[in-house]
Structure formats: structure tokens, C-alpha cells
Amino acid sequence: GGLGEGDEGDKNTPVTMNDLDFLTGSRGGGNNSSDRVAAAVDDIGNKLLGASNNPKLEQDILRRSLKLSGNVKEQIKSLEDQLFDVEGQTQEEKDEEAREQSAHDANGREKVMLSQRVHESTRALRASVGDGLRKNHSYGGGAAGGGGELLKKPQPTSQHAEIEPSLEDMRPTSLRFKLLSLVGLTLFIMLLLFAVLALGTLAVGPPLQPSGEYRILEAQVGNDFWKYYDFYAGKDSAGSNGYINYVSREDADTLGIAEVVTEEVPKERMIQVYEEGDPRVNEDLLAEDLAFLDQLNRKKADEEQDKEDSEVEVKESSEDKVTGGSRQLLPGMASIDDLPPPKLEPFNPNPATPDTANTSPTETFVIMSSSPTKSGPRNSLRLEGRRRFNRGLFIIDLRHMPAGCGTWPAFWLTDEANWPVNGEIDIVEGVNYQDTAKTALHSTKECIMDDVPEGSKTGSWDTSVGIPNKKTGIPDMTFRYAQNCFVYDPHQWLNQGCVATDLKSEGRSLGMPLNANGGGVYALEWDPVNHHVRTWVFSPHGRVPRNLREALRTATEEEEGKRVAPDTNQWGLPYGHFPIGEGTNCPSGHFRNMRLVINLAFCGSVSGNRYFMDCPEQFQKYKTCNEYVASEPEELKEAYWKIRGVYIYERAWERRWT
């Protein structure tokens, strides 16, 4: 019968297969809990100790134990046969195969651990039987409590127990192995992708970028000028609020305020063209501009000294710098008076014909003006370009621009439907009697021009002083430069933006002084790839750099090989330099998807608000700008555009790494 808790006192009950089954977990408590195993071993020990007085029973127990032990051995051997091929293998080969099986075969590990548990159970039984028999012979029966020795955990003697790691030993190693494998695989994939990308880039070459030389995109001249624009008809925008009515193309033709005229170029309009190498022309414009900057710096230093002495010194320095420091005569010339006279020719004449080749050159101009109305606001023009731009070189060649009290002309880039998100760039803008060129950028937040490279421009910044405090209304008299392009910056005038002003030709680069000089050429370079917006003004036309002059002369040539590409690096320093794009404090995304606009407004939010300051004489008679304009003053006859041409270039796409 089986051995239970109540059989502890029965020393004569033989040890049966049921006892071994219970001990190994094959019957009864299948979970083989430690308490039940300990109790079973104690009962077997008590039976063995009780059998010490009966030799016959002792032999029977030994025989049965050996028989049961043989059965367990057969089971172990069966498992070993499944896991190992013991035929012809040495002990070292068995050990090596066990290690390989344990490391790489999860199913094999499970079998080995099962075999280990069976071996341990068998060894425990053998140890229990052997200890009982030894104690029986040594102590002559001993006490029943001596069976407690059977509870000691036997040391593993099986070769598998020595070779195979436990589950606890295997788990950390397995996790570490998996982790290292994942890391290695990730690094390998990254290196592989990098290699593929590098090889692909080398095979394809550098990316395409608009970084090549400039190529003409639009040459807006003559009667073709109008096809590049739409005529906006209606009132001015609420933001500008000009005192005007913009009219359609048909109405403009009827009113005679949009026309194209061809004129013979008078001698006084000819420019002096020097032969190459003539010392009277300073083609080294960069050196001239650097000399101008040096003059400004010296002037600032001299202001700390005596006024009279500083003025003399600046004058002498200026005379020195303008001549470039030396005047090399041409070979065979004894003095400057021996130099040949320069040629006189029109700046940008119409293509020559056999009849007019050398006798009467002509130029064609676009005229845009205004006309009065009975209701007061003047009829005027607003031309909106049909093409959108994200970069480019924009040039306007003028002979006359609107000027005078109440006028507000502009040549600018904007995306009015998404203003100020997509920005605004004012290339030419004049108000009332202003006489110095300015360029302004308008944007949303985070576009500040406080990182302009030293010595990169000849101009300065507009100022913002006297801005009323929003809470108290008290003017803030802190002196600040207008370097924040954000239209709602609290420390600048509303929509002032960042404004660059011309210094080199200050007082003669806009409005009436410009017109008196016969006009001039304005150029703006919007170049996100090279991280800048730059702007120039050249007046009179004799000051236009040779490269720019030749570019405009040849812009309408049908054959590309006959056109001269403008090179802004040959024009000297700009008066305005605005860093934009990567590595600057103004992302280039502030300016995009804009189109050209040419318009002529009167009064409004700028000219009208400055009327009392800029037009003090008119203010004495007419208290508002609108009243003055409605009176049809004679001065408004000067309010017209006379444009030789508008030229738009874009850089060619080319492959380059940077």
C-alpha cells in the first residue's frame, strides 16, 4: 500500500513503487512541492530504520530498492538515448555536444533540464536508501528521528548536472546575447543604409540648386511690357487707404495714363563711355565702396575732435579716395589732359537700324501716370505681375519716377492674399519729398537683421524713435534702428519692417533729385541659396557698372550666346544687405510666392499721415492730404513713371554640394 501521513508509525510496511512515484511527482501531488517530498522521504527512512531488526525484511527492501532503482535507470537511459548518441563518443564529446545543445537548441535545453530533474530525484532516492542502510548497520537501529538526515540536499554527481547550466544561469546570458545581437544588427543596418546612400549620391552627383549664373526670365520693354501684368481695378486696400481709384487697362487707355512712347535720345541724355583701361573710370567699384566705408569710419572718429579740423581732414581723405590713390596714364601720355575724350552714347538704346545706326538713336519708354476726377480721388494704375517668385534678380531702369507732396509710388514684391505670412519686399518706394533710396522687408515674427556681416554694405538702417507706449501713450524716445522685419514689432512704427537706407548717394537716389539726374537703375537680388537679399541704386546712368550696363543692353537678344549675364559681384557693395536663410536670424521661408507690383498711390496711411511734416507749405492751406490732392495742384504733373524696362533674372539650376 501507499505511504501517507498516517503511516509514520508503521516501520514494517515495505517501500513500494507508489512511494517512488509520489516522490518523483508522477502521482499524487504532481507539483512535487518540497513539504510533501520531505514527508515522503522521512516515512521511507522510518520504514528502513524499522526494518533493521528483521534481516529478511531488510533483504526484501534492498531487493525492491535495487529493482526500482533499475527501473529509474531505464527511464534515465531512455531519455539519454533521445538526447545523446553515446555510441562511440568519449566523455569530452558528450560534454561538448551537451554545451552546443544547451546554447543553440531551446527544445534540447528543456529535455536536458527534464533529465536533470529525473537524475536528481534518482540520486536523492539512492542517497536515502544508502544512508538508511548505512545507519542501520552503524547505529544498530538508531532513532526514528535520524531520518532527518535524509532531508539534506545531495550534491549533483551526474555529468549532466555539472555540464548543463541552470535556468537562472541561462536567462541573463540569453538576454545579454539578444541585446547585443539587436544592437549589432541595428548598427549593421545603419552602416548599410549609409553606404547605399553614399554610393547613390556619388552615382547621381550633387543635388540640383539654383546657384548658376543669372539668365533672363522676363525682359519687360516696349509694347510687350503690359503682357506681364494684370490691371487691378477698384479702390485701394484698407491697409494703404490711398486716395485713388485704380482703373482697368481699357479705362487707362481711354484716359491716356498708360502708354508707350519712343523718343530720340538728346545729347544731354547721352552717357560718357570710357575705353577699357582709361584711368578716368573707376571700374574697381568694390575698392571705391571700401574707401567710402573707410571715409565714414574716419568721419565718426573725427567728430570727437575739433569740428573744423575734422571737416578739413575728411575733405582731403575723400579727394584721395575718389581718385583711387593713383592715376596711371596710358602709354605715351604726358598728363591727364592728353587723354582722349570719352564717347557719348545712349545708355540703353533701341536696336539700331540702318537709318538710325549712328545719327539718331532712340529709346522706348512705358509711361504710367494719373488723372483727376470730379469726386476727388485720382484715377491711377496698379499693375500686378502674372508670375510668382521665390527668388530672383529684379532690375528697373527708370528715367523718371513719381515725386512730390501727396505721392506714394512703389515697385515691390508681395503675396497680398497671404500677407504678412509670405512677406513683402519694397524695392523702390517713395513718399512725398523723400530723396534717399530705401529698401524694406516686412514679415511675421522671428526675422531680425542683427547679424549683418561687417563691411558688407554701404548703407545704414532707418530709425524708430518716439513710438508711443501702448499702455500709457507716452512716446518712447529710445534711439533704435529699424532692424526687426516683424510688422507688429512694439518698438517700431506699425508695419515699418526692417529698412535699409542708402548713404553713398544720400539725397540724390530717389524722387525729384533722381529725376533731375535723368533717373537711375535699381536692382534687388533675392538669393536664398546664398543667404541674402541685397539692393543697389545707381544714379545717374553713368554710374551703372559696365557688367550691368551690358546685361541690360543685351537682355532682348534672341540668341542666348549674345546675352551678357549680370554678375552682382562686379557691382560693388550694395547699400542694403539682409541675411536670410540657414545660419541667419531670418528663415528664408518668411519670403515666398510673391509677385511684382508697380503702382502709384496718393495720400493714404503713409503719405497722408506724414503730410503735415513733409508738406508744411501745403499744410498751411489744405489741412489734409486728400484736400490737397483734390485741388489738382500743378505739382502732380510730376507724378508719373517713365520706365525704360523691367528685367527679371533667375539663377540657372546646377548640381553643387553646397
C-alpha positions in Angstrom: 0.0 0.0 0.0 0.9 3.7 -0.3 2.7 5.7 2.4 0.6 8.5 3.8 0.8 10.9 6.7 -0.9 8.4 9.0 1.6 5.6 8.3 4.5 7.2 10.0 4.5 4.7 12.9 4.4 1.6 10.6 8.0 0.6 10.4 7.3 -2.8 8.7 5.4 -1.5 5.6 7.7 -2.1 2.6 8.8 0.7 0.3 6.8 0.4 -2.9 6.7 1.8 -6.4 3.9 4.1 -5.2 6.3 5.7 -2.8 8.8 6.4 -5.6 6.1 7.7 -7.9 5.0 10.1 -5.2 8.5 11.1 -4.6 9.3 11.9 -8.3 6.0 13.7 -8.8 4.4 11.1 -11.1 1.5 10.5 -8.7 -0.3 12.4 -6.0 1.0 16.0 -5.7 2.2 16.4 -9.2 3.8 19.7 -8.4 6.4 17.9 -6.2 6.3 20.5 -3.5 9.2 20.5 -1.1 7.0 19.8 2.0 5.4 16.6 0.6 8.7 15.3 -0.7 10.3 15.8 2.7 7.5 14.0 4.4 7.7 11.1 1.9 11.4 10.8 2.4 11.0 10.8 6.2 8.4 8.0 6.0 10.7 5.9 3.8 13.6 6.4 6.2 11.4 5.4 9.1 10.4 2.2 7.3 14.1 1.4 6.6 15.1 2.0 10.2 12.2 -0.2 11.4 13.4 -2.9 9.1 16.8 -3.1 10.8 15.6 -5.7 13.3 14.4 -8.0 10.5 17.2 -9.3 8.2 14.7 -10.9 5.9 12.7 -7.7 5.5 16.0 -5.8 5.0 16.9 -8.0 2.1 13.5 -7.6 0.7 13.7 -3.9 0.9 17.1 -3.8 -0.6 16.0 -6.1 -3.5 12.9 -3.9 -4.1 15.1 -0.8 -4.0 17.5 -2.1 -6.5 14.7 -3.2 -8.7 13.1 0.3 -8.5 16.4 1.9 -9.0 16.9 -0.2 -12.1 13.5 1.0 -13.4 14.5 4.6 -12.9 17.8 3.9 -14.6 16.0 2.5 -17.6 13.9 5.7 -17.7 17.0 7.9 -17.5 18.7 5.9 -20.2 15.7 6.2 -22.4 15.9 10.0 -22.0 19.6 10.0 -22.6 19.2 7.9 -25.7 16.9 10.6 -27.0 19.3 13.4 -26.3 22.7 11.9 -27.0 24.2 9.3 -29.2 26.5 7.6 -26.7 27.9 5.0 -29.0 31.5 5.7 -29.8 31.6 9.0 -28.0 34.1 10.0 -25.4 33.2 11.8 -22.3 34.6 15.0 -23.7 32.5 14.7 -26.9 29.4 14.2 -24.8 30.2 17.3 -22.8 30.8 19.4 -25.9 27.6 18.2 -27.5 25.7 19.0 -24.4 27.1 22.5 -24.4 26.2 23.1 -28.0 22.8 21.6 -27.5 22.2 23.8 -24.4 23.3 27.0 -26.2 21.5 26.6 -29.5 18.6 24.3 -29.1 15.8 25.5 -26.8 14.0 22.2 -27.1 17.2 20.4 -26.2 17.6 22.5 -23.1 14.1 21.7 -22.0 14.9 18.0 -22.4 18.2 18.2 -20.6 16.6 20.0 -17.7 13.9 17.3 -17.5 16.6 14.7 -17.5 18.5 16.6 -14.8 15.4 16.7 -12.6 15.0 12.9 -13.0 18.6 12.4 -12.2 18.4 14.5 -9.1 15.3 12.6 -8.0 17.0 9.3 -8.5 20.1 10.4 -6.7 18.0 11.6 -3.8 16.3 8.2 -3.6 19.7 6.3 -3.9 21.2 8.5 -1.2 18.1 8.0 1.0 18.3 4.2 0.6 22.0 4.1 1.1 22.0 6.4 4.2 19.3 4.3 5.7 21.2 1.1 5.2 24.4 2.5 6.5 22.8 4.0 9.5 21.1 0.6 10.2 24.5 -1.1 10.2 26.3 1.7 12.0 23.9 2.6 14.8 22.2 -0.8 15.2 18.7 0.7 14.5 19.2 4.4 15.5 16.3 6.6 16.4 13.3 7.3 14.3 14.3 11.0 14.2 17.5 10.1 12.4 15.6 10.2 9.2 16.0 14.0 9.3 19.4 13.4 7.7 17.6 12.3 4.6 16.4 15.9 4.1 19.8 17.2 3.2 20.1 18.1 -0.4 22.5 15.8 -2.2 25.3 17.2 -4.2 24.9 16.7 -8.0 27.1 13.9 -9.3 25.6 13.4 -12.8 27.7 14.6 -15.7 24.7 16.5 -17.0 24.4 18.4 -13.7 28.0 19.5 -14.0 27.7 20.5 -17.6 24.2 22.0 -18.0 23.6 25.5 -16.6 20.5 26.1 -14.6 17.6 28.2 -15.9 18.6 31.1 -13.7 22.2 31.0 -15.1 20.9 30.8 -18.7 18.4 33.7 -18.6 20.8 36.6 -18.1 23.2 35.2 -20.7 20.3 34.8 -23.2 19.1 38.4 -22.6 22.6 39.8 -23.0 23.1 37.8 -26.1 19.8 39.0 -27.6 20.5 42.6 -26.6 24.0 42.6 -28.2 22.5 40.9 -31.2 19.9 43.6 -31.7 22.5 46.4 -31.2 24.8 44.8 -33.7 22.0 44.3 -36.2 20.9 47.9 -35.8 24.5 49.2 -36.4 24.9 46.9 -39.4 21.6 48.2 -41.0 22.6 51.8 -40.3 26.0 51.3 -41.9 24.5 49.5 -44.8 22.0 52.4 -45.4 24.7 55.0 -45.1 26.8 53.1 -47.6 23.9 52.8 -50.0 23.1 56.5 -49.6 26.7 57.5 -50.2 27.1 55.3 -53.2 23.8 56.6 -54.6 24.8 60.2 -54.0 28.1 59.7 -55.7 26.4 57.9 -58.6 23.8 60.6 -59.1 26.0 63.5 -58.2 25.4 66.7 -56.1 21.8 68.0 -55.9 20.3 70.5 -58.3 20.2 74.0 -56.9 19.5 77.4 -58.4 23.1 78.5 -58.0 24.4 79.0 -61.5 24.8 82.3 -63.4 21.8 84.5 -64.0 19.6 84.0 -67.0 17.0 86.4 -68.3 13.5 85.3 -67.4 11.5 88.4 -68.4 12.6 91.5 -70.3 9.6 93.8 -70.0 10.2 96.5 -72.5 8.2 98.4 -75.1 4.7 97.3 -76.0 5.4 93.8 -74.6 5.6 95.4 -71.1 1.8 95.1 -70.5 1.6 91.4 -71.2 3.4 90.6 -68.0 0.8 92.3 -65.8 -2.9 92.4 -64.9 -4.5 95.7 -64.3 -6.2 95.8 -60.9 -9.4 97.9 -60.9 -11.0 99.2 -57.7 -10.3 101.1 -54.6 -7.1 100.8 -52.6 -6.7 98.2 -49.9 -7.9 99.1 -46.4 -4.3 99.0 -45.1 -3.0 101.5 -47.6 -6.2 103.5 -47.9 -4.9 105.6 -50.7 -6.9 108.5 -52.2 -7.2 106.9 -55.6 -9.3 104.7 -57.9 -7.3 102.1 -59.8 -8.6 101.6 -63.3 -8.6 98.8 -65.9 -6.5 98.6 -69.0 -9.3 99.8 -71.2 -10.0 102.8 -69.0 -6.3 103.6 -68.7 -6.0 103.7 -72.5 -9.1 105.9 -72.7 -7.7 108.3 -70.0 -4.3 108.3 -71.6 -2.5 107.3 -68.4 -0.9 104.1 -69.7 1.1 104.4 -72.9 4.3 103.5 -74.7 6.4 106.3 -76.3 9.6 106.3 -78.4 11.9 109.3 -78.2 15.1 110.3 -79.8 17.8 110.4 -77.3 19.0 114.0 -76.8 22.7 114.7 -76.5 22.3 115.7 -72.9 20.9 112.3 -72.1 24.0 110.5 -73.5 26.4 109.0 -71.1 30.1 109.0 -71.2 31.6 105.7 -72.1 35.3 105.2 -71.4 37.6 102.8 -73.2 38.8 99.9 -71.1 41.8 100.9 -69.1 41.0 104.6 -69.1 42.1 106.0 -65.7 39.1 108.3 -65.6 36.7 105.5 -64.9 36.9 103.5 -61.7 35.9 100.0 -62.6 37.1 98.8 -59.3 33.8 99.5 -57.6 34.5 97.4 -54.6 37.6 99.4 -53.8 35.6 102.6 -54.2 33.0 101.3 -51.8 35.5 100.2 -49.2 37.1 103.6 -49.5 33.7 105.1 -48.8 33.3 103.0 -45.7 36.7 104.0 -44.5 35.7 107.6 -45.0 32.6 107.1 -42.9 34.6 105.5 -40.1 37.2 108.3 -40.1 34.4 110.8 -40.1 32.9 109.2 -37.0 36.3 109.3 -35.3 36.8 112.9 -36.3 33.5 114.0 -34.8 35.1 113.6 -31.4 37.8 116.2 -32.3 37.6 119.7 -33.3 34.9 120.3 -35.9 36.9 122.5 -38.2 39.9 120.2 -38.3 37.8 117.1 -38.8 36.0 118.7 -41.8 39.3 119.6 -43.5 40.6 116.1 -42.9 37.5 114.3 -44.2 37.5 116.5 -47.3 41.2 115.7 -48.0 40.6 112.0 -47.4 37.5 112.0 -49.7 39.5 113.6 -52.5 42.2 111.0 -52.0 39.9 108.0 -52.0 37.8 109.0 -55.0 40.9 109.0 -57.2 41.7 105.5 -56.0 45.1 106.7 -54.7 46.8 106.9 -58.0 46.0 107.7 -61.7 48.1 105.8 -64.1 48.3 107.4 -67.5 48.0 105.5 -70.7 51.3 104.8 -72.6 52.6 107.9 -74.4 50.5 110.3 -72.3 52.4 113.1 -70.5 49.5 114.4 -68.5 45.8 113.8 -67.8 44.9 116.4 -70.3 46.3 114.3 -73.1 43.7 111.6 -72.6 41.2 111.2 -75.4 37.6 112.4 -74.8 35.1 109.7 -73.8 32.4 108.5 -76.2 28.9 109.7 -75.8 26.1 107.2 -76.4 22.7 106.4 -75.0 22.6 104.1 -72.0 20.2 101.5 -73.5 19.0 102.5 -76.9 16.5 100.6 -79.1 18.1 98.2 -81.5 19.9 100.1 -84.2 18.5 100.3 -87.8 20.4 101.2 -91.0 18.7 104.6 -90.9 19.5 105.4 -87.2 22.6 103.5 -86.6 24.9 106.4 -85.8 22.8 109.5 -86.3 19.6 109.5 -84.2 19.4 106.7 -81.6 16.0 106.2 -79.9 14.7 104.8 -76.7 11.3 103.4 -75.9 9.6 104.1 -72.5 6.5 103.0 -70.7 4.5 105.9 -69.2 2.2 105.4 -66.2 0.5 108.4 -64.7 -2.8 109.5 -63.2 -5.7 111.8 -63.8 -8.1 113.9 -61.7 -11.8 113.1 -61.0 -14.8 115.3 -60.1 -15.3 113.4 -56.9 -11.7 114.0 -55.7 -9.7 110.7 -55.7 -7.4 110.4 -58.7 -7.6 107.7 -61.3 -4.3 105.7 -61.1 -2.7 102.4 -62.0 -1.8 99.3 -60.1 -0.1 96.6 -62.2 0.1 93.1 -60.6 2.6 90.6 -62.1 1.3 87.3 -63.5 4.3 85.2 -62.4 5.1 84.2 -58.8 8.7 84.2 -57.5 10.7 82.6 -54.7 14.0 84.1 -55.7 15.5 86.3 -58.5 17.3 89.4 -59.6 14.9 92.3 -60.2 16.0 95.4 -62.1 14.2 98.5 -63.1 15.7 101.1 -65.4 14.0 104.5 -64.8 14.1 107.9 -66.4 11.5 109.4 -64.1 9.5 108.4 -61.0 6.5 109.9 -59.3 7.6 112.6 -56.8 6.1 115.5 -54.9 3.7 116.2 -52.0 1.0 113.5 -51.6 2.6 110.9 -53.9 3.3 107.3 -52.8 4.8 105.3 -55.7 6.2 101.8 -55.2 7.9 98.9 -57.1 7.6 95.9 -54.8 7.1 92.2 -54.3 4.2 90.8 -52.3 1.7 88.0 -51.8 -1.2 90.2 -50.7 -3.6 87.2 -50.2 -1.2 85.8 -47.6 0.3 89.0 -46.1 2.4 89.1 -44.0 2.8 85.4 -43.8 4.6 85.2 -47.2 6.3 88.6 -46.7 6.8 91.7 -48.6 9.9 93.3 -50.2 9.8 97.0 -51.2 12.4 97.6 -53.9 11.6 101.2 -54.7 9.2 103.2 -52.5 9.0 107.0 -52.2 6.8 109.2 -50.1 6.2 112.9 -50.6 9.6 114.7 -51.0 11.8 111.8 -49.8 15.1 111.9 -51.7 17.1 108.8 -50.5 16.5 105.3 -51.6 15.2 102.7 -49.1 14.5 99.0 -49.2 12.2 97.5 -46.7 11.3 93.9 -45.7 8.1 93.0 -43.9 7.4 89.7 -42.3 5.9 87.8 -39.4 7.9 87.1 -36.1 11.5 86.0 -35.9 13.1 87.8 -38.7 15.7 90.2 -37.3 18.6 91.9 -39.1 21.1 92.0 -36.3 23.7 89.6 -37.9 24.7 91.6 -41.0 28.4 90.9 -41.8 30.7 93.9 -41.1 31.7 95.8 -44.3 29.1 94.1 -46.5 27.0 97.2 -47.3 27.4 101.0 -47.7 24.0 101.9 -46.3 22.5 102.2 -42.8 19.2 101.5 -41.2 16.1 103.6 -40.8 15.4 104.6 -37.2 12.4 104.3 -34.8 12.2 107.0 -32.2 9.1 108.4 -30.4 7.0 105.2 -30.5 4.0 105.7 -28.2 3.7 103.3 -25.3 0.7 101.1 -25.8 -0.5 101.4 -22.2 0.5 105.0 -21.3 0.7 106.6 -24.7 3.9 108.3 -23.7 6.4 108.4 -26.6 9.5 106.2 -26.1 12.4 108.4 -27.1 14.9 105.5 -27.1 17.0 105.5 -30.3 16.6 102.3 -32.2 17.4 101.1 -35.7 14.6 99.5 -37.6 16.1 96.0 -37.9 13.1 93.9 -37.0 11.1 92.9 -40.0 8.1 91.9 -37.9 5.3 94.2 -39.0 3.8 94.5 -35.4 7.1 94.9 -33.5 6.1 97.1 -30.5 9.3 99.1 -30.6 8.9 100.2 -34.2 6.2 102.1 -36.2 3.3 99.9 -37.3 4.4 97.9 -40.4 7.7 99.7 -40.5 9.7 96.5 -41.0 13.4 96.3 -41.4 14.5 99.3 -43.6 17.9 99.8 -45.3 18.8 103.3 -46.4 21.3 104.5 -48.9 24.2 106.5 -47.7 26.7 106.6 -50.6 24.3 108.6 -52.8 22.2 110.0 -50.0 19.9 112.9 -51.0 20.0 112.1 -54.7 18.9 108.5 -55.1 15.1 108.9 -55.0 12.3 111.3 -56.1 13.0 114.7 -57.5 16.8 114.6 -57.2 16.8 111.3 -59.1 14.6 112.7 -61.8 17.0 115.7 -62.1 19.8 113.3 -62.8 17.9 111.6 -65.6 16.8 108.7 -63.4 18.8 105.6 -62.5 18.8 101.9 -62.1 17.6 100.0 -59.1 18.4 96.3 -58.5 17.4 93.8 -55.8 18.9 90.4 -55.5 16.8 87.8 -53.6 19.0 84.8 -53.3 18.0 82.3 -50.6 20.7 79.8 -51.7 23.4 82.3 -50.9 21.5 83.5 -47.8 20.8 87.2 -48.6 18.7 89.9 -50.1 20.8 92.7 -51.4 19.9 96.0 -53.1 21.7 98.7 -55.2 20.9 102.0 -56.7 23.0 103.7 -59.5 22.3 107.3 -60.5 23.0 108.9 -62.9 23.3 106.2 -65.5 26.9 106.9 -66.0 27.5 105.3 -62.6 26.0 102.0 -63.7 28.7 99.2 -63.6 29.9 98.0 -67.0 28.6 94.5 -66.4 25.1 95.6 -65.5 25.0 98.1 -68.5 26.0 95.3 -70.9 23.5 92.9 -69.4 20.6 95.4 -69.9 21.8 96.2 -73.5 21.7 92.5 -74.5 18.8 91.3 -72.5 16.5 91.3 -75.5 18.9 89.4 -77.8 17.2 86.3 -79.2 20.4 84.2 -79.2 21.4 83.3 -75.6 25.1 83.4 -76.6 24.8 87.1 -77.3 23.4 88.0 -73.9 25.6 89.1 -71.0 24.8 87.5 -67.7 24.7 90.0 -64.8 27.3 89.4 -62.1 26.4 91.1 -58.9 29.9 90.6 -57.5 31.1 93.1 -60.1 28.8 95.9 -59.0 30.5 96.9 -55.7 28.9 96.7 -52.3 25.1 97.0 -52.0 23.6 99.7 -49.8 21.2 97.2 -48.3 22.2 93.7 -47.1 19.6 91.4 -45.4 20.8 88.0 -44.3 18.1 85.3 -44.8 18.1 81.6 -44.7 20.1 78.9 -42.9 22.5 80.2 -40.4 20.8 83.6 -40.1 18.2 85.2 -37.7 15.6 85.3 -40.5 14.5 82.0 -42.1 14.1 82.3 -45.8 10.5 80.9 -45.6 9.4 84.3 -44.5 9.5 85.4 -48.1 7.9 83.2 -50.8 5.3 83.0 -53.6 5.4 86.8 -54.3 4.7 88.7 -57.4 5.8 92.1 -58.7 3.5 95.1 -58.2 4.0 98.6 -59.7 1.6 101.2 -58.5 1.1 104.9 -57.9 -1.0 105.9 -54.8 -1.8 109.2 -53.2 -2.0 110.1 -49.5 -3.2 107.1 -47.6 -1.7 105.6 -44.4 1.8 106.6 -45.2 2.0 109.7 -47.4 -1.2 111.1 -45.8 0.0 110.5 -42.2 3.3 112.3 -43.0 1.6 115.2 -44.9 1.8 117.7 -42.1 5.6 117.0 -41.6 6.7 116.6 -45.2 4.5 119.3 -46.8 4.4 122.2 -44.3 3.6 124.9 -47.0 0.7 122.9 -48.4 -0.5 122.1 -44.9 -1.0 125.9 -44.3 -3.7 126.0 -47.0 -5.0 122.4 -47.0 -5.3 120.7 -43.7 -5.4 117.2 -45.1 -3.5 115.4 -47.9 -6.8 114.4 -49.5 -7.9 118.1 -49.8 -4.6 119.0 -51.3 -4.8 116.2 -54.0 -8.4 117.0 -54.8 -7.4 120.6 -55.6 -5.5 119.4 -58.6 -2.2 121.1 -57.9 0.3 121.7 -60.7 2.9 119.8 -58.9 1.1 116.5 -59.5 2.1 116.7 -63.2 5.4 115.2 -61.9 3.6 112.2 -60.6 4.4 109.6 -63.3 6.6 106.6 -64.0 8.8 106.6 -67.1 10.3 103.2 -67.3 12.9 102.0 -69.9 12.4 98.4 -68.8 12.0 95.9 -66.0 14.3 92.9 -66.2 13.9 89.7 -64.1 16.7 87.1 -63.9 16.9 83.8 -62.1 20.0 81.7 -61.4 20.4 78.6 -63.6 19.9 75.2 -61.9 23.2 73.4 -61.4 24.5 70.5 -59.4 26.6 71.5 -56.4 27.2 70.2 -53.0 26.9 73.5 -51.1 
